[in-house]
């Protein structure tokens, strides 16, 4: 549930700061297969801190161009037996990273499994919105400027790491919709797929697997992914342990990894109800 952006709806804040990648951290580690581990985000170029303390009003833009739109379902991907048959027995450095490989990761990755240059389709995200499905309340709305003319220009500062600050009530939500808006450069994208792996420490909370599909060249696209959130046992621990809840988001085109984004989450922001009751007293 992560994205790039610089603007938010009223009542939310974004604080962006550069964090330079340490030299050599871009390479896969030899100790752990496919970069997995329990460490931090590796080499994040940009940290975007997003704070949410309650539903904000929908700030849908007006007067913008129409985009291609479609709804992505909540498919969980192939079953375990099918995965076992498709996955090579061992990943070796230099091999392409495939969906089957990331579905078998045992933990949050220590480093990025691809470089920004692997985004050969020049996919650029311009908006990320989260809403609670039952009430329709907008929880988060991050936007960045999107020029009218789509240019096939490589984004040298893609912002692949983000930190979210939520209140504990976020963990009680059952279903949310996450809307992505993005543009595509001069190359068509076939079989665009997003796989998200969410962890609390070494515990896998849930895997989300979304098939986005085909995107034509020089197109503006929007899709909404529906997340059915799991029942969480370690809620108290997650609230007491900021940024130990993490996720990897892997974007594939034709089963080849083209983008890898990382996120960390804290759930220690005051709930809006408690803030208003304490201010009224």
Backbone as CSV, one residue per row, in Angstrom:
resi,resn,N_x,N_y,N_z,CA_x,CA_y,CA_z,C_x,C_y,C_z
1,UNK,0.819,-1.180,0.000,0.000,0.000,0.000,0.869,1.252,0.000
2,UNK,1.718,1.434,-0.924,2.666,2.504,-0.963,2.697,3.142,-2.320
3,UNK,3.159,4.430,-2.356,3.222,5.140,-3.622,4.093,6.355,-3.474
4,UNK,4.285,7.063,-4.587,5.054,8.294,-4.567,4.087,9.468,-4.572
5,UNK,4.511,10.617,-4.041,3.644,11.774,-4.113,4.093,12.871,-3.191
6,UNK,3.533,14.054,-3.377,3.942,15.171,-2.546,2.779,15.943,-1.977
7,UNK,1.563,15.705,-2.398,0.434,16.476,-1.903,-0.596,15.543,-1.318
8,UNK,-1.294,16.011,-0.276,-2.273,15.173,0.391,-3.558,15.944,0.577
9,UNK,-4.587,15.194,0.999,-5.864,15.832,1.278,-5.769,16.645,2.559
10,UNK,-6.729,17.557,2.803,-6.711,18.347,4.035,-6.694,17.456,5.265
11,UNK,-5.926,17.855,6.274,-5.840,17.077,7.502,-4.715,16.070,7.499
12,UNK,-3.976,15.968,6.390,-2.871,15.029,6.309,-1.604,15.818,6.040
13,UNK,-0.450,15.173,6.277,0.805,15.865,6.032,1.791,14.916,5.405
14,UNK,2.668,15.468,4.587,3.733,14.699,3.975,5.032,15.429,4.209
15,UNK,6.021,14.712,4.710,7.326,15.306,4.942,8.349,14.477,4.196
16,UNK,8.935,15.032,3.154,9.871,14.280,2.328,11.286,14.737,2.632
17,UNK,12.199,13.779,2.714,13.604,14.102,2.960,14.456,13.118,2.190
18,UNK,15.584,13.564,1.652,16.471,12.696,0.893,17.281,11.831,1.847
19,UNK,17.419,10.566,1.464,18.321,9.675,2.181,19.187,8.995,1.140
20,UNK,20.472,9.333,1.129,21.352,8.802,0.096,21.644,7.338,0.323
21,UNK,21.682,6.534,-0.751,21.976,5.113,-0.608,23.443,4.874,-0.319
22,UNK,23.749,3.986,0.644,25.151,3.659,0.893,25.753,2.977,-0.327
23,UNK,27.040,3.198,-0.546,27.708,2.569,-1.678,27.663,1.064,-1.530
24,UNK,27.375,0.385,-2.629,27.424,-1.077,-2.638,26.163,-1.746,-2.188
25,UNK,25.193,-0.995,-1.641,23.982,-1.605,-1.113,23.019,-2.045,-2.204
26,UNK,23.290,-1.708,-3.445,22.382,-2.092,-4.514,22.543,-3.561,-4.897
27,UNK,23.636,-4.192,-4.522,23.863,-5.569,-4.931,23.133,-6.525,-4.006
28,UNK,22.694,-7.645,-4.568,22.060,-8.672,-3.737,23.093,-9.260,-2.794
29,UNK,22.672,-9.515,-1.550,23.587,-10.092,-0.584,23.819,-11.563,-0.860
30,UNK,25.016,-12.047,-0.566,25.331,-13.447,-0.809,24.820,-14.334,0.304
31,UNK,24.565,-13.751,1.493,24.178,-14.564,2.645,22.736,-15.030,2.563
32,UNK,21.817,-14.116,2.236,20.404,-14.466,2.233,19.904,-14.537,0.801
33,UNK,19.132,-15.568,0.456,18.652,-15.682,-0.918,17.714,-14.551,-1.273
34,UNK,17.914,-13.982,-2.452,17.026,-12.969,-3.020,16.830,-11.774,-2.115
35,UNK,17.844,-11.420,-1.338,17.811,-10.191,-0.566,16.876,-10.203,0.615
36,UNK,16.398,-11.368,1.069,15.433,-11.357,2.151,16.125,-11.182,3.481
37,UNK,15.388,-10.715,4.466,15.940,-10.489,5.783,15.012,-9.630,6.596
38,UNK,15.449,-9.218,7.761,14.598,-8.445,8.650,15.124,-7.045,8.878
39,UNK,16.076,-6.627,8.073,16.660,-5.308,8.277,15.791,-4.217,7.718
40,UNK,16.382,-3.003,7.586,15.643,-1.840,7.117,15.462,-1.845,5.623
41,UNK,15.215,-0.664,5.090,14.813,-0.565,3.698,15.980,-0.623,2.733
42,UNK,17.203,-0.827,3.212,18.319,-0.975,2.296,18.825,0.358,1.799
43,UNK,18.459,0.725,0.558,18.995,1.945,-0.013,17.897,2.874,-0.499
44,UNK,16.997,3.308,0.401,15.938,4.200,-0.076,16.483,5.548,-0.506
45,UNK,16.088,6.011,-1.709,16.553,7.319,-2.155,15.750,8.437,-1.513
46,UNK,14.451,8.245,-1.352,13.593,9.296,-0.818,12.696,8.688,0.242
47,UNK,12.591,9.346,1.386,11.666,8.926,2.424,10.492,9.884,2.426
48,UNK,9.295,9.352,2.291,8.095,10.178,2.362,7.293,9.709,3.562
49,UNK,7.135,10.567,4.549,6.379,10.216,5.735,4.945,10.703,5.575
50,UNK,3.998,9.788,5.690,2.592,10.111,5.501,1.870,9.891,6.814
51,UNK,1.194,10.905,7.294,0.479,10.812,8.566,-1.022,10.796,8.318
52,UNK,-1.703,9.816,8.909,-3.161,9.773,8.825,-3.725,9.652,10.233
53,UNK,-4.618,10.548,10.619,-5.235,10.478,11.933,-6.743,10.373,11.843
54,UNK,-7.262,10.181,10.659,-8.704,9.998,10.534,-9.148,10.250,9.115
55,UNK,-10.386,9.881,8.783,-10.871,10.069,7.420,-10.850,11.536,7.017
56,UNK,-10.395,11.778,5.802,-10.388,13.135,5.264,-11.432,13.229,4.166
57,UNK,-11.828,14.439,3.829,-12.801,14.603,2.761,-12.202,14.212,1.427
58,UNK,-13.037,13.712,0.546,-12.566,13.336,-0.777,-12.181,14.593,-1.541
59,UNK,-10.953,14.593,-2.028,-10.473,15.765,-2.751,-10.263,15.419,-4.211
60,UNK,-11.245,14.753,-4.816,-11.119,14.345,-6.202,-10.854,15.566,-7.070
61,UNK,-9.856,15.480,-7.963,-9.513,16.644,-8.770,-10.616,16.951,-9.767
62,UNK,-10.770,18.216,-10.090,-11.772,18.606,-11.067,-11.072,19.170,-12.286
63,UNK,-11.675,18.993,-13.431,-11.135,19.559,-14.651,-9.929,18.822,-15.196
64,UNK,-9.643,17.607,-14.705,-8.503,16.869,-15.216,-8.929,16.020,-16.410
65,UNK,-7.941,15.581,-17.182,-8.243,14.748,-18.330,-8.792,13.400,-17.885
66,UNK,-9.569,12.768,-18.761,-10.079,11.440,-18.460,-8.942,10.430,-18.602
67,UNK,-8.962,9.452,-17.735,-7.952,8.403,-17.749,-8.621,7.081,-18.046
68,UNK,-7.829,6.133,-18.547,-8.323,4.767,-18.632,-8.534,4.268,-17.214
69,UNK,-9.631,3.576,-16.973,-9.901,3.117,-15.616,-10.386,1.694,-15.601
70,UNK,-9.978,0.950,-14.582,-10.480,-0.410,-14.427,-10.326,-0.815,-12.972
71,UNK,-11.073,-1.826,-12.582,-11.078,-2.290,-11.206,-10.324,-3.599,-11.129
72,UNK,-9.338,-3.654,-10.273,-8.589,-4.897,-10.079,-9.166,-5.643,-8.895
73,UNK,-9.255,-6.946,-9.026,-9.880,-7.756,-7.974,-8.940,-8.057,-6.835
74,UNK,-9.276,-9.087,-6.069,-8.495,-9.435,-4.883,-7.883,-10.813,-5.025
75,UNK,-7.482,-11.173,-6.238,-6.927,-12.502,-6.472,-5.679,-12.710,-5.634
76,UNK,-5.539,-13.883,-5.088,-4.396,-14.201,-4.239,-3.301,-14.937,-5.002
77,UNK,-3.438,-15.076,-6.311,-2.397,-15.736,-7.080,-2.557,-17.236,-7.062
78,UNK,-1.631,-17.972,-7.680,-1.733,-19.422,-7.768,-1.606,-20.075,-6.411
79,UNK,-2.163,-21.273,-6.279,-2.093,-22.017,-5.027,-0.685,-22.496,-4.753
80,UNK,-0.486,-22.995,-3.532,0.844,-23.399,-3.104,1.413,-24.502,-3.994
81,UNK,0.566,-25.492,-4.372,1.070,-26.593,-5.181,1.527,-26.090,-6.542
82,UNK,0.750,-25.178,-7.144,1.108,-24.625,-8.442,2.393,-23.833,-8.338
83,UNK,2.559,-23.070,-7.243,3.785,-22.313,-7.052,4.982,-23.241,-6.962
84,UNK,4.843,-24.340,-6.206,5.949,-25.261,-6.024,6.412,-25.827,-7.368
85,UNK,5.449,-26.117,-8.267,5.805,-26.695,-9.548,6.553,-25.695,-10.424
86,UNK,6.176,-24.405,-10.345,6.735,-23.414,-11.246,8.072,-22.859,-10.778
87,UNK,8.354,-22.873,-9.488,9.511,-22.160,-8.952,10.775,-22.986,-9.120
88,UNK,11.841,-22.391,-9.663,13.119,-23.100,-9.711,13.579,-23.418,-8.301
89,UNK,14.339,-24.494,-8.123,14.722,-24.911,-6.771,15.590,-23.891,-6.041
90,UNK,16.363,-23.110,-6.780,17.254,-22.149,-6.124,17.478,-20.954,-7.030
91,UNK,17.364,-19.754,-6.430,17.637,-18.541,-7.191,19.123,-18.232,-7.106
92,UNK,19.721,-17.871,-8.234,21.136,-17.530,-8.260,21.300,-16.087,-8.680
93,UNK,22.324,-15.442,-8.146,22.580,-14.051,-8.483,22.739,-13.899,-9.995
94,UNK,22.075,-12.890,-10.542,22.097,-12.685,-11.984,20.879,-13.246,-12.680
95,UNK,20.178,-14.179,-12.010,18.932,-14.695,-12.590,17.854,-13.623,-12.539
96,UNK,16.913,-13.605,-13.495,15.800,-12.655,-13.400,14.918,-12.975,-12.199
97,UNK,14.392,-11.947,-11.562,13.489,-12.118,-10.430,12.075,-12.285,-10.987
98,UNK,11.427,-13.376,-10.661,10.109,-13.708,-11.201,9.054,-13.638,-10.096
99,UNK,7.764,-13.612,-10.450,6.718,-13.652,-9.417,6.830,-14.863,-8.508
100,UNK,7.195,-15.998,-9.072,7.295,-17.209,-8.249,8.387,-17.083,-7.197
101,UNK,9.463,-16.371,-7.536,10.529,-16.182,-6.555,10.055,-15.322,-5.384
102,UNK,9.411,-14.180,-5.673,9.035,-13.284,-4.576,7.905,-13.887,-3.733
103,UNK,7.073,-14.744,-4.332,6.012,-15.388,-3.557,6.571,-16.373,-2.538
104,UNK,7.814,-16.750,-2.708,8.439,-17.694,-1.768,9.368,-17.015,-0.761
105,UNK,9.478,-15.692,-0.811,10.345,-15.004,0.146,9.860,-15.246,1.568
106,UNK,10.803,-15.463,2.464,10.459,-15.787,3.854,10.400,-14.555,4.757
107,UNK,10.767,-13.392,4.227,10.753,-12.192,5.047,10.863,-10.949,4.192
108,UNK,10.785,-9.813,4.870,10.957,-8.503,4.224,12.369,-8.398,3.671
109,UNK,12.504,-7.874,2.470,13.815,-7.824,1.838,14.709,-6.768,2.471
110,UNK,16.007,-7.041,2.498,16.971,-6.088,3.051,17.299,-4.992,2.056
111,UNK,17.103,-5.255,0.770,17.520,-4.315,-0.255,16.566,-4.404,-1.438
112,UNK,16.704,-3.466,-2.350,15.879,-3.479,-3.548,16.365,-4.569,-4.499
113,UNK,15.425,-5.262,-5.104,15.759,-6.381,-5.982,15.850,-5.970,-7.449
114,UNK,15.677,-4.695,-7.725,15.918,-4.180,-9.071,16.317,-2.717,-8.937
115,UNK,16.775,-2.135,-10.012,17.194,-0.741,-9.986,16.121,0.119,-10.639
116,UNK,16.133,1.434,-10.400,15.165,2.310,-11.078,15.234,2.209,-12.593
117,UNK,16.423,1.892,-13.120,16.581,1.786,-14.575,15.824,0.598,-15.169
118,UNK,15.401,-0.348,-14.335,14.635,-1.499,-14.843,13.214,-1.116,-15.240
119,UNK,12.792,0.071,-14.857,11.469,0.560,-15.264,11.572,1.093,-16.701
120,UNK,11.739,0.179,-17.637,11.964,0.556,-19.032,10.687,1.084,-19.693
121,UNK,9.559,0.920,-19.031,8.292,1.409,-19.583,7.988,2.835,-19.112
122,UNK,8.874,3.384,-18.281,8.678,4.738,-17.734,7.289,4.893,-17.118
123,UNK,6.955,3.944,-16.250,5.709,4.042,-15.493,5.929,5.042,-14.366
124,UNK,5.093,6.068,-14.311,5.197,7.104,-13.289,3.884,7.207,-12.535
125,UNK,3.947,7.075,-11.221,2.752,7.167,-10.385,2.489,8.626,-10.036
126,UNK,1.238,9.017,-10.146,0.891,10.408,-9.865,-0.133,10.543,-8.746
127,UNK,-0.781,9.460,-8.370,-1.754,9.555,-7.283,-1.919,8.199,-6.607
128,UNK,-2.108,8.245,-5.286,-2.392,7.044,-4.505,-3.431,7.414,-3.463
129,UNK,-4.587,6.762,-3.530,-5.682,7.082,-2.621,-6.155,5.812,-1.934
130,UNK,-6.383,5.896,-0.628,-6.939,4.786,0.139,-8.289,5.212,0.688
131,UNK,-9.299,4.367,0.523,-10.613,4.642,1.092,-11.118,3.410,1.830
132,UNK,-11.913,3.664,2.845,-12.564,2.579,3.580,-13.829,2.209,2.815
133,UNK,-13.962,0.930,2.450,-15.016,0.542,1.519,-16.412,0.706,2.095
134,UNK,-16.605,0.365,3.352,-17.954,0.381,3.919,-18.529,1.794,3.962
135,UNK,-17.738,2.752,4.422,-18.238,4.121,4.558,-17.876,4.994,3.360
136,UNK,-16.873,4.587,2.601,-16.397,5.411,1.497,-15.475,6.534,1.931
137,UNK,-15.169,6.613,3.228,-14.313,7.692,3.735,-12.912,7.587,3.147
138,UNK,-12.368,8.717,2.719,-11.018,8.748,2.170,-10.020,8.825,3.332
139,UNK,-9.159,7.841,3.420,-8.171,7.765,4.487,-6.905,8.528,4.114
140,UNK,-6.536,8.433,2.852,-5.262,8.979,2.414,-5.379,9.356,0.942
141,UNK,-4.804,10.484,0.556,-4.835,10.899,-0.837,-3.534,11.630,-1.147
142,UNK,-2.613,10.947,-1.817,-1.304,11.509,-2.130,-1.257,11.786,-3.623
143,UNK,-0.859,12.985,-3.984,-0.801,13.356,-5.397,0.523,14.037,-5.692
144,UNK,0.915,13.948,-6.960,2.002,14.782,-7.424,1.610,15.342,-8.784
145,UNK,2.270,16.418,-9.168,1.916,17.104,-10.406,2.029,16.159,-11.597
146,UNK,1.015,16.174,-12.437,1.001,15.337,-13.626,0.808,16.234,-14.843
147,UNK,1.831,16.434,-15.661,1.685,17.333,-16.815,0.660,16.805,-17.807
148,UNK,0.071,17.730,-18.558,-0.935,17.354,-19.543,-0.351,16.438,-20.610
149,UNK,0.858,16.759,-21.075,1.490,15.942,-22.110,2.326,14.843,-21.463
150,UNK,2.088,13.609,-21.880,2.870,12.487,-21.366,4.189,12.424,-22.116
151,UNK,5.293,12.467,-21.385,6.607,12.422,-22.001,7.311,11.139,-21.609
152,UNK,8.056,10.595,-22.537,8.805,9.365,-22.288,10.151,9.719,-21.673
153,UNK,10.095,10.155,-20.408,11.289,10.624,-19.709,11.495,9.765,-18.473
154,UNK,12.721,9.311,-18.279,13.036,8.470,-17.130,13.048,9.311,-15.852
155,UNK,12.362,8.811,-14.814,12.309,9.497,-13.523,13.556,9.144,-12.723
156,UNK,14.454,10.120,-12.558,15.722,9.841,-11.866,15.537,9.788,-10.348
157,UNK,14.407,10.217,-9.837,14.163,10.257,-8.398,12.795,9.649,-8.110
158,UNK,12.667,8.326,-8.268,11.345,7.711,-8.219,10.736,7.593,-6.825
159,UNK,11.513,7.755,-5.759,10.950,7.656,-4.420,10.398,6.277,-4.134
160,UNK,11.292,5.309,-3.913,10.866,3.914,-3.805,10.609,3.469,-2.371
161,UNK,10.801,4.363,-1.413,10.582,3.996,-0.008,9.682,5.022,0.649
162,UNK,8.729,4.541,1.447,7.765,5.440,2.090,7.483,4.949,3.507
163,UNK,7.223,5.893,4.404,6.812,5.565,5.774,5.413,6.117,6.005
164,UNK,4.538,5.266,6.510,3.164,5.651,6.811,2.969,5.735,8.325
165,UNK,2.239,6.777,8.751,1.870,6.926,10.162,0.343,6.845,10.257
166,UNK,-0.162,5.775,10.819,-1.601,5.594,10.972,-1.955,5.541,12.457
167,UNK,-3.254,5.651,12.727,-3.736,5.460,14.094,-4.070,3.979,14.301
168,UNK,-4.188,3.526,15.565,-4.496,2.100,15.807,-5.799,1.641,15.156
169,UNK,-6.750,2.545,14.956,-8.035,2.138,14.377,-7.884,1.638,12.947
170,UNK,-6.785,1.981,12.284,-6.570,1.471,10.923,-6.498,-0.048,10.919
171,UNK,-5.961,-0.640,11.986,-5.793,-2.092,12.059,-7.125,-2.818,12.227
172,UNK,-8.185,-2.082,12.561,-9.496,-2.703,12.722,-10.306,-2.715,11.431
173,UNK,-9.818,-2.057,10.378,-10.551,-2.016,9.116,-10.578,-3.398,8.474
174,UNK,-11.678,-3.693,7.786,-11.848,-5.007,7.162,-11.541,-4.980,5.671
175,UNK,-11.975,-3.916,4.983,-11.735,-3.808,3.551,-11.408,-2.373,3.186
176,UNK,-10.398,-2.217,2.358,-10.055,-0.890,1.864,-9.862,-0.975,0.348
177,UNK,-10.049,0.160,-0.312,-9.758,0.268,-1.730,-8.569,1.191,-1.921
178,UNK,-7.603,0.747,-2.704,-6.409,1.560,-2.973,-6.374,1.881,-4.461
179,UNK,-6.480,3.161,-4.781,-6.501,3.605,-6.171,-5.124,4.107,-6.591
180,UNK,-4.636,3.595,-7.700,-3.367,4.029,-8.287,-3.654,4.752,-9.593
181,UNK,-3.015,5.890,-9.781,-3.053,6.565,-11.071,-1.621,6.664,-11.572
182,UNK,-1.424,6.329,-12.832,-0.070,6.306,-13.367,-0.088,6.520,-14.878
183,UNK,1.052,6.946,-15.390,1.219,7.104,-16.830,2.250,6.102,-17.334
184,UNK,2.169,5.812,-18.629,3.081,4.879,-19.286,3.773,5.625,-20.417
185,UNK,5.054,5.328,-20.643,5.823,5.961,-21.708,5.528,5.381,-23.081
186,UNK,6.545,5.358,-23.935,6.311,5.006,-25.345,6.176,3.508,-25.584
187,UNK,6.491,2.687,-24.597,6.385,1.236,-24.775,5.133,0.701,-24.107
188,UNK,4.386,-0.141,-24.809,3.208,-0.781,-24.217,3.642,-1.744,-23.113
189,UNK,2.824,-1.860,-22.080,3.105,-2.763,-20.969,2.141,-3.940,-21.053
190,UNK,2.684,-5.126,-21.119,1.856,-6.320,-21.188,1.941,-7.084,-19.871
191,UNK,0.793,-7.518,-19.386,0.705,-8.345,-18.171,1.359,-7.642,-16.977
192,UNK,0.939,-6.427,-16.729,1.410,-5.702,-15.553,0.785,-6.314,-14.312
193,UNK,1.609,-6.637,-13.348,1.153,-7.377,-12.159,1.820,-6.797,-10.917
194,UNK,1.050,-6.686,-9.860,1.556,-6.186,-8.579,1.426,-7.282,-7.531
195,UNK,2.520,-7.586,-6.859,2.515,-8.527,-5.726,3.013,-7.779,-4.503
196,UNK,2.214,-7.772,-3.447,2.596,-7.134,-2.181,2.739,-8.199,-1.108
197,UNK,3.801,-8.078,-0.332,4.046,-8.992,0.795,4.162,-8.141,2.047
198,UNK,3.284,-8.381,3.015,3.228,-7.593,4.249,3.707,-8.447,5.423
199,UNK,4.630,-7.890,6.189,5.228,-8.604,7.312,5.167,-7.763,8.577
200,UNK,5.008,-8.451,9.713,5.323,-7.856,11.006,6.494,-8.651,11.570
201,UNK,7.643,-8.009,11.638,8.888,-8.695,11.974,9.069,-9.880,11.010
202,UNK,9.128,-11.112,11.519,9.298,-12.269,10.636,7.974,-12.934,10.275
203,UNK,6.869,-12.381,10.733,5.556,-12.996,10.503,4.936,-12.442,9.219
204,UNK,4.605,-13.323,8.291,3.902,-12.916,7.075,2.436,-12.666,7.421
205,UNK,1.989,-11.413,7.255,0.603,-11.075,7.554,-0.317,-11.464,6.406
206,UNK,0.067,-11.087,5.176,-0.741,-11.450,4.024,0.007,-11.106,2.742
207,UNK,-0.307,-11.865,1.693,0.186,-11.584,0.347,-0.987,-11.132,-0.516
208,UNK,-0.801,-10.048,-1.235,-1.812,-9.567,-2.179,-1.222,-9.680,-3.584
209,UNK,-2.023,-10.197,-4.501,-1.558,-10.451,-5.862,-2.599,-9.899,-6.836
210,UNK,-2.256,-8.828,-7.544,-3.208,-8.145,-8.423,-2.703,-8.177,-9.863
211,UNK,-3.565,-8.559,-10.781,-3.265,-8.525,-12.210,-3.832,-7.226,-12.772
212,UNK,-2.973,-6.308,-13.160,-3.420,-5.032,-13.709,-3.672,-5.151,-15.211
213,UNK,-2.820,-5.905,-15.911,-3.091,-6.197,-17.310,-2.290,-5.360,-18.288
214,UNK,-2.932,-5.006,-19.407,-2.261,-4.354,-20.526,-2.464,-2.840,-20.460
215,UNK,-1.393,-2.090,-20.737,-1.462,-0.625,-20.784,-0.855,-0.161,-22.109
216,UNK,-1.582,0.674,-22.830,-1.107,1.139,-24.125,-0.053,2.229,-23.947
217,UNK,0.768,2.479,-24.968,1.791,3.536,-24.859,1.159,4.914,-24.672
218,UNK,1.886,5.762,-23.984,1.483,7.154,-23.741,0.045,7.231,-23.209
219,UNK,-0.247,6.397,-22.219,-1.605,6.357,-21.650,-1.592,6.799,-20.202
220,UNK,-2.728,7.333,-19.776,-2.976,7.605,-18.358,-3.929,6.522,-17.877
221,UNK,-3.615,5.933,-16.733,-4.371,4.783,-16.253,-4.713,4.945,-14.785
222,UNK,-5.844,4.391,-14.412,-6.198,4.339,-12.995,-6.817,2.991,-12.703
223,UNK,-6.472,2.431,-11.559,-7.058,1.153,-11.149,-7.227,1.172,-9.639
224,UNK,-8.224,0.463,-9.173,-8.467,0.337,-7.731,-8.306,-1.116,-7.330
225,UNK,-7.444,-1.339,-6.361,-7.243,-2.671,-5.805,-8.050,-2.784,-4.511
226,UNK,-8.777,-3.873,-4.366,-9.570,-4.099,-3.166,-8.793,-5.013,-2.228
227,UNK,-8.528,-4.522,-1.032,-7.780,-5.285,-0.034,-8.732,-5.805,1.035
228,UNK,-8.821,-7.119,1.159,-9.516,-7.721,2.297,-8.470,-7.949,3.380
229,UNK,-8.551,-7.160,4.435,-7.495,-7.185,5.449,-7.668,-8.384,6.375
230,UNK,-6.568,-9.001,6.768,-6.661,-10.200,7.624,-6.969,-9.837,9.068
231,UNK,-7.478,-10.822,9.806,-7.593,-10.668,11.257,-6.188,-10.734,11.841
232,UNK,-5.823,-9.713,12.589,-4.453,-9.600,13.084,-4.389,-9.950,14.561
233,UNK,-3.521,-10.911,14.912,-3.334,-11.267,16.313,-2.432,-10.287,17.058
234,UNK,-1.294,-9.898,16.438,-0.349,-9.080,17.218,-0.638,-7.586,17.141
235,UNK,-1.923,-7.176,17.255,-2.244,-5.751,17.089,-1.530,-4.896,18.136
236,UNK,-1.593,-5.328,19.411,-0.955,-4.537,20.476,0.549,-4.399,20.218
237,UNK,1.178,-5.483,19.769,2.612,-5.425,19.465,2.886,-4.512,18.283
238,UNK,2.018,-4.552,17.276,2.216,-3.713,16.095,2.102,-2.240,16.450
239,UNK,1.167,-1.903,17.340,1.014,-0.512,17.772,2.232,-0.073,18.579
240,UNK,2.743,-0.991,19.412,3.874,-0.661,20.285,5.220,-0.728,19.558
241,UNK,5.218,-1.172,18.313,6.482,-1.363,17.587,6.436,-0.625,16.254
242,UNK,6.575,0.708,16.283,6.499,1.461,15.021,7.568,1.025,14.028
243,UNK,7.142,0.933,12.781,7.991,0.634,11.621,8.578,-0.775,11.636
244,UNK,8.038,-1.654,12.498,8.389,-3.067,12.395,7.362,-3.819,11.558
245,UNK,6.322,-3.125,11.125,5.402,-3.650,10.118,5.862,-3.081,8.782
246,UNK,6.138,-3.965,7.826,6.766,-3.547,6.575,6.129,-4.272,5.400
247,UNK,6.356,-3.720,4.216,5.842,-4.382,3.013,6.791,-4.179,1.847
248,UNK,6.802,-5.171,0.969,7.481,-5.096,-0.324,6.410,-5.096,-1.394
249,UNK,6.534,-4.186,-2.357,5.626,-4.148,-3.508,6.447,-4.398,-4.767
250,UNK,6.122,-5.478,-5.450,6.860,-5.880,-6.644,5.959,-5.700,-7.865
251,UNK,6.451,-4.958,-8.844,5.719,-4.740,-10.093,6.411,-5.523,-11.204
252,UNK,5.623,-6.348,-11.901,6.154,-7.185,-12.968,5.489,-6.832,-14.299
253,UNK,6.250,-6.942,-15.389,5.710,-6.871,-16.738,6.213,-8.100,-17.468
254,UNK,5.277,-8.877,-18.009,5.651,-10.148,-18.648,6.506,-11.020,-17.717
255,UNK,6.116,-11.037,-16.435,6.785,-11.856,-15.424,8.234,-11.447,-15.162
256,UNK,8.589,-10.224,-15.498,9.929,-9.717,-15.196,9.802,-8.516,-14.266
257,UNK,10.596,-8.499,-13.199,10.526,-7.428,-12.205,11.004,-6.119,-12.814
258,UNK,10.141,-5.094,-12.753,10.519,-3.786,-13.307,10.544,-2.693,-12.242
259,UNK,9.840,-2.908,-11.119,9.854,-1.921,-10.029,9.713,-2.648,-8.691
260,UNK,10.386,-2.112,-7.690,10.304,-2.652,-6.334,10.204,-1.472,-5.370
261,UNK,9.091,-1.384,-4.665,8.885,-0.327,-3.679,8.795,-0.944,-2.288
262,UNK,9.215,-0.162,-1.297,9.195,-0.629,0.093,8.422,0.354,0.959
263,UNK,7.833,-0.157,2.029,7.102,0.707,2.960,7.266,0.191,4.385
264,UNK,7.209,1.143,5.311,7.171,0.829,6.745,5.984,1.548,7.345
265,UNK,5.399,0.946,8.402,4.151,1.457,8.961,4.270,1.611,10.473
266,UNK,3.717,2.710,10.974,3.519,2.847,12.418,2.029,3.078,12.670
267,UNK,1.567,2.624,13.814,0.140,2.718,14.157,-0.032,3.363,15.529
268,UNK,0.773,4.392,15.805,0.770,5.002,17.135,0.255,6.441,17.123
269,UNK,-0.354,6.868,16.002,-0.933,8.210,15.973,-2.227,8.232,16.776
270,UNK,-2.547,9.354,17.440,-3.798,9.411,18.219,-5.011,9.238,17.310
271,UNK,-6.006,8.501,17.805,-7.258,8.367,17.064,-8.008,9.695,17.104
272,UNK,-8.735,10.048,16.036,-9.460,11.309,16.018,-10.474,11.421,17.138
273,UNK,-11.133,10.304,17.496,-12.152,10.346,18.538,-11.539,10.710,19.884
274,UNK,-10.338,10.117,20.201,-9.699,10.436,21.467,-9.211,11.865,21.512
275,UNK,-8.740,12.375,20.340,-8.257,13.762,20.305,-9.385,14.745,20.548
276,UNK,-10.562,14.496,19.920,-11.672,15.442,20.095,-12.253,15.392,21.495
277,UNK,-12.306,14.160,22.090,-12.870,14.070,23.431,-11.966,14.735,24.458
278,UNK,-10.617,14.611,24.282,-9.706,15.235,25.233,-9.739,16.756,25.072
279,UNK,-9.919,17.270,23.861,-9.954,18.710,23.675,-11.250,19.291,24.221
280,UNK,-12.378,18.531,24.122,-13.652,19.038,24.644,-13.679,19.052,26.163
281,UNK,-12.934,18.105,26.797,-12.885,18.089,28.258,-11.915,19.135,28.735
